[in-house]
Amino acid sequence: MEEKSMKLTYRVNDRPSFGKVIVFAFQQLLAILAATIAVPTIIGNGMSQSAALFGAGVGTIVYLLFTRFRSPVFLGSSFAFIGSMFAAFAGAASAQAGYLWSYNRCGICRTCICSHRSNR
């Protein structure tokens, strides 16, 4: 079997030019904002976009503290959790209980997985 090798555009220690960094940062900002704002809109139940942005910011800070800033990651909303959020709201006594259950479960899973990966 012939093994194909991938050529990376940037290696881990490489730094793109300042202009490219600005373009990449803007692209990342648009992707993050789109997901973080779209998920509360799809879920509904009185969930606001500002609460999602605030929660994403707090979650990111907590994650960075746990990993000692070794893994520069933004923890925003994810479309992967929409099904579990709908299920949590359907069985919850109130919307606030659904938010609490869903966010706690998602946050704990993400922190455990990402902490395990950063220790490798």
Residue pairs with C-beta under 8 A, 6 or more apart in sequence:
10 16
15 21
16 24
28 74
32 56
32 74
32 76
35 76
35 77
35 78
35 79
36 49
36 52
36 53
36 56
36 76
36 77
37 49
37 52
37 53
38 77
38 79
39 52
39 77
39 78
39 79
39 81
39 82
40 47
40 48
40 49
40 51
40 52
40 77
41 49
42 82
43 82
43 85
43 86
43 89
45 89
45 95
45 98
46 95
47 95
47 99
52 76
52 77
55 103
56 74
56 75
56 76
56 77
59 75
59 107
59 110
60 73
60 74
60 75
60 76
62 111
63 71
63 73
63 75
63 110
63 111
63 114
64 71
64 72
64 73
66 111
66 115
67 114
67 115
67 118
70 118
71 114
71 117
71 118
73 114
75 107
75 110
78 106
81 102
81 106
84 102
84 105
84 106
85 98
85 102
88 98
88 99
88 101
88 102
89 95
89 98
89 102
91 98
92 98
92 101
